[in-house]
Amino acid sequence: MNDMSERQRSAWTWAASLAPAVAVLPAVTARAGEGGWAAPVLALPLIWAADRLWEQVNARGFCRVLGSRGGCALTIIYIMWAVVLGGVQLRAAVGRVERAVNLPAAPWMLTMGVVLLALYLARGKPAACARWALLALHGVLAGLGAVALLALRQVRGVNLLPVWGEGNELLGAVGVTFAVFCVRVYGGFVPCGSGKRPGTYPALICALLSGLLLTVQGNLGTALAAQLEDPLLTLSRNVGVEGAFQRAESLLAALLLLADLALLTLLLWTARSAMKRLWPVAALAVFAAACLPVSAQQLELVRCQIVPTGNFVVGLVIPLILLAVSRGKDRKAQAHIVPENGENSTY
């Protein structure tokens, strides 16, 4: 099952991270002021630094550091959080489609259809999911780039000045951006073969997102963008190509479903690697979480505050603790090694 390259796994995780990024960052960065659009680029060094840390996060590593019981308990925590992430993102995705087009059926039917498709994709080999996610990533990036280019001509400079506002607010936006990308920690649960680590995706995606956020704030203004439920979808309603299509929100909503699907398959593969035959239960839990009767205000609170906080914990705090515990055990083991000359060790 290790026939997936490092490039494919990286593409899979980046496609998955685009789903919450385009849902959360347009409003969050607008609240940081006129310079909030630069948050993805400013968060890039943190993402590079955390990349190697995320590779060590998996069920086998948990058991090696914490023992079988502690490792199983921590794996369950990661699976539970994956269910929360999947449910919140799926609810947001279906809501985006509802706002873009008139659904001919109840929203729960679309929710079920996406979950069933994710189940079908996740039941095969991880390499097959990764190859599909690679194509999805390129398609989503092309679509977002097209929206940004079409909206660039309508950008008003007054909406982007001054570039540097309150530093604390911008730092908060950078922190949320990094927390959103912490969903890539689940890539460590996917088996992967050897290969050279790709270095182009982080810079390309962060630069594209910053450009996209610049067009959102430049067109709508930070005050309006901060209040809208989905600023990116609102922006897409004002862009188009003469003679082809005048409003791109329906195309954008359909395209972003690919990123949502990439996230769901990644989370389900995490459950599959840990739960074995019981992993479809995780898909059922995601569907149930997405169908919970919550208001738009409650969903916004969970999506923009609770989810980034939880991502920060599972993506940075816990891996750093595991790293510290692992190094402490290694030093202790080395201290007990008997030297070659037969002398006693330090203990």
C-alpha positions in Angstrom: 0.0 0.0 0.0 3.1 2.3 -0.1 2.9 3.0 -3.8 2.1 6.7 -3.2 4.8 9.2 -3.8 5.6 12.1 -1.4 4.5 14.5 -4.1 1.1 12.9 -4.3 0.6 12.8 -0.6 1.6 16.5 -0.4 -0.9 17.4 -3.1 -3.6 15.5 -1.3 -3.0 17.3 2.0 -2.8 20.7 0.3 -6.0 20.1 -1.6 -7.6 19.1 1.7 -6.4 22.2 3.4 -7.8 24.5 0.7 -11.3 23.5 1.8 -11.3 25.2 5.2 -8.9 27.9 4.0 -11.3 29.4 1.4 -14.2 29.0 3.8 -12.5 30.7 6.8 -9.8 33.1 5.7 -11.7 35.6 3.5 -13.7 36.8 6.5 -11.0 36.3 9.2 -8.3 38.2 7.4 -10.7 41.0 6.5 -11.3 41.5 10.2 -7.5 42.0 10.6 -7.6 45.2 8.6 -6.3 46.2 5.2 -3.1 44.2 5.4 -4.9 40.9 6.4 -4.6 39.6 2.8 -0.9 39.0 3.4 -1.6 36.5 6.2 -1.0 33.3 4.1 2.4 34.5 2.9 3.4 35.5 6.4 2.4 32.1 7.7 4.5 30.3 5.2 7.7 30.0 7.4 5.6 28.5 10.2 4.1 25.9 7.7 7.6 25.0 6.4 8.8 24.6 10.0 5.9 22.4 11.0 6.0 20.2 7.8 8.6 17.7 9.2 6.9 17.7 12.6 3.6 16.6 11.0 5.3 13.6 9.3 5.8 12.0 12.7 2.1 12.1 13.6 0.5 8.7 13.2 -0.9 5.8 15.2 2.4 3.9 15.1 4.3 6.9 16.4 1.8 7.5 19.1 2.2 3.9 20.4 6.0 4.1 20.2 6.2 7.2 22.4 3.2 6.7 24.7 2.8 2.9 24.7 -0.1 1.0 23.4 -2.8 2.3 25.7 -1.6 6.0 25.5 -1.2 5.7 21.7 -4.6 4.2 21.2 -6.2 6.9 23.3 -4.5 9.7 21.4 -5.4 8.1 18.1 -9.0 8.1 19.2 -8.8 11.8 20.0 -7.4 12.5 16.5 -10.2 10.5 14.9 -12.9 12.3 17.0 -11.4 15.7 15.9 -11.4 14.5 12.3 -15.2 13.8 12.6 -15.7 17.3 13.9 -13.6 18.8 11.1 -15.4 16.7 8.4 -18.9 17.6 9.8 -18.2 21.3 10.0 -16.6 21.6 6.6 -19.3 19.5 5.0 -22.0 21.7 6.5 -20.2 24.8 5.2 -19.8 23.2 1.7 -23.5 22.3 1.4 -24.4 25.8 2.6 -22.2 27.3 -0.1 -23.9 25.3 -2.8 -27.3 26.3 -1.5 -26.4 30.0 -1.7 -25.0 29.6 -5.2 -27.7 27.5 -6.9 -31.3 26.4 -6.2 -31.0 22.8 -5.0 -33.7 20.5 -6.4 -33.6 18.4 -3.3 -33.2 18.7 0.4 -29.7 19.7 1.6 -29.3 16.4 3.6 -29.4 14.5 0.3 -26.5 16.4 -1.1 -24.7 15.9 2.2 -25.3 12.1 2.0 -24.2 12.1 -1.6 -20.8 13.7 -0.8 -20.3 11.4 2.1 -21.0 8.3 0.0 -18.7 9.5 -2.7 -15.9 10.0 -0.1 -16.6 6.5 1.2 -16.2 5.1 -2.3 -13.0 6.9 -2.9 -11.5 6.1 0.5 -12.2 2.3 0.2 -9.4 1.9 -2.4 -5.7 2.3 -2.2 -4.3 5.6 -0.9 -2.4 6.1 -4.1 -5.6 6.2 -6.1 -7.0 8.9 -3.7 -3.8 10.8 -4.0 -3.7 10.8 -7.8 -7.3 12.0 -7.8 -6.5 14.7 -5.2 -3.5 15.9 -7.3 -5.9 16.5 -10.3 -8.4 18.2 -7.9 -5.7 20.4 -6.5 -4.6 21.7 -9.9 -8.3 22.2 -10.9 -9.1 24.2 -7.7 -6.0 26.3 -8.0 -6.8 27.1 -11.6 -10.3 28.1 -10.7 -9.3 30.3 -7.8 -6.6 31.9 -9.9 -9.1 32.7 -12.7 -11.5 34.3 -10.1 -8.6 36.4 -8.8 -7.5 37.5 -12.2 -11.1 38.4 -13.3 -11.6 40.4 -10.1 -8.3 42.1 -10.2 -9.5 44.8 -12.6 -12.2 45.9 -10.1 -9.8 46.3 -7.1 -9.9 49.7 -5.5 -6.7 50.9 -3.9 -8.4 52.7 -1.2 -9.7 49.4 0.2 -6.1 48.2 0.6 -4.6 51.1 2.4 -2.9 51.4 4.9 -1.3 48.0 4.3 0.0 47.6 7.9 -2.7 48.3 10.4 -2.9 47.0 14.0 -0.1 44.5 14.4 -1.9 42.3 16.9 -4.9 41.8 14.6 -2.6 40.8 11.7 -0.7 38.4 13.9 -4.0 36.9 14.9 -4.9 36.4 11.2 -1.5 34.7 10.6 -2.2 32.4 13.6 -5.6 31.5 12.3 -4.1 30.9 8.8 -1.5 28.5 10.2 -4.1 26.8 12.3 -6.3 26.2 9.2 -3.4 24.6 7.4 -2.7 22.3 10.5 -5.3 20.0 9.0 -2.4 18.7 6.9 -1.3 16.9 10.1 -3.6 14.1 9.1 -1.4 13.3 6.1 0.9 11.5 8.6 -1.7 8.7 8.9 -1.5 7.9 5.2 1.1 5.4 4.1 3.7 6.8 1.8 6.7 5.5 -0.1 10.0 7.2 -0.3 10.6 10.2 -2.6 11.9 13.7 -2.7 9.8 16.2 -0.7 8.1 18.7 -3.0 8.9 22.3 -2.2 6.6 24.2 -4.7 3.2 23.7 -3.3 3.5 25.7 0.0 4.8 28.9 -1.7 2.5 28.6 -4.7 -0.7 28.0 -2.6 0.1 30.7 0.0 0.9 33.2 -2.7 -2.3 32.4 -4.6 -4.4 32.7 -1.5 -2.9 36.0 -0.6 -3.7 37.3 -4.1 -7.2 36.0 -3.8 -7.7 37.6 -0.4 -6.3 40.8 -1.9 -9.0 40.9 -4.6 -11.7 40.1 -2.0 -10.7 43.0 0.2 -9.9 45.3 -2.8 -13.3 44.7 -4.3 -15.6 44.5 -1.2 -13.6 46.4 1.4 -12.6 45.0 4.8 -15.7 46.2 6.6 -18.1 44.5 4.2 -16.0 41.4 3.8 -15.7 40.9 7.5 -19.5 40.9 7.9 -20.4 38.5 5.0 -20.9 34.8 5.6 -18.9 33.9 2.4 -17.0 36.9 1.0 -15.4 34.8 -1.8 -18.8 33.6 -3.1 -20.0 37.2 -3.0 -17.0 38.3 -5.0 -17.5 35.6 -7.6 -21.0 37.0 -8.3 -19.4 40.1 -9.7 -16.9 38.5 -12.1 -17.4 36.8 -15.4 -16.4 36.6 -19.0 -18.5 38.5 -21.6 -20.2 36.0 -23.9 -19.3 33.0 -21.8 -20.7 33.4 -18.3 -21.6 36.4 -16.3 -21.7 35.0 -12.7 -19.2 32.5 -11.6 -20.5 31.6 -8.1 -22.2 28.3 -9.3 -19.0 27.2 -11.0 -16.9 28.2 -8.0 -19.2 26.3 -5.6 -19.0 23.2 -7.7 -15.2 23.4 -8.0 -14.7 23.9 -4.3 -16.6 20.7 -3.6 -13.5 18.9 -5.0 -11.4 20.4 -2.1 -14.1 19.4 0.4 -14.1 15.9 -1.0 -10.3 15.8 -0.8 -10.5 16.7 2.9 -13.2 14.1 3.6 -11.2 11.3 1.9 -8.1 12.3 3.9 -10.0 12.3 7.2 -11.7 8.9 6.3 -8.3 7.4 5.4 -7.1 8.5 8.9 -10.0 6.6 10.4 -9.4 3.6 8.1 -5.7 3.4 9.1 -6.6 3.3 12.8 -10.1 1.6 13.0 -9.6 -1.1 10.3 -12.9 -2.6 9.4 -14.9 -0.2 11.6 -13.8 2.9 9.7 -17.2 3.5 7.8 -18.6 4.4 11.3 -16.5 7.6 11.0 -18.3 8.5 7.8 -21.6 8.0 9.5 -20.5 10.2 12.3 -19.4 12.9 9.9 -22.8 12.8 8.2 -24.5 13.1 11.6 -22.3 16.0 12.6 -23.0 17.9 9.4 -26.8 17.5 9.9 -26.9 18.8 13.5 -29.5 21.6 13.9 -27.2 24.6 14.5 -27.8 28.2 13.5 -25.6 30.2 11.1 -24.2 32.1 14.0 -23.2 29.0 15.9 -21.7 27.5 12.8 -19.6 30.6 12.2 -18.4 30.5 15.8 -17.3 26.9 15.5 -15.8 27.4 12.0 -13.8 30.5 12.7 -12.8 30.1 16.4 -13.3 26.6 17.8 -12.0 24.7 14.8 -8.8 26.8 14.4 -8.1 26.4 18.1 -8.5 22.6 17.9 -6.4 22.4 14.8 -3.6 24.3 16.6 -3.7 21.8 19.4 -3.7 18.7 17.3 -1.3 20.2 14.7 1.3 21.9 16.9 0.9 21.5 20.6 0.4 17.7 20.8 3.2 17.0 18.2 5.6 19.2 20.1 4.8 17.4 23.4 5.3 14.0 21.6 8.7 15.2 20.3 9.8 16.3 23.7 8.8 13.0 25.3 10.5 11.0 22.5 13.7 12.9 22.9 13.6 12.6 26.6 13.2 8.8 26.3 16.1 8.7 23.8 18.4 10.5 26.1 17.4 8.3 29.0 18.1 5.2 26.9 21.5 6.5 25.8 22.4 7.2 29.4 21.8 3.5 30.3 24.1 2.1 27.6 27.2 0.4 29.0 30.4 1.8 27.5 32.5 -0.5 25.4 35.4 -0.5 28.0 33.0 -2.3 30.4 32.8 0.6 32.9 29.6 1.4 34.6 27.2 3.8 32.9 26.2 7.1 34.4 23.4 5.4 36.4 
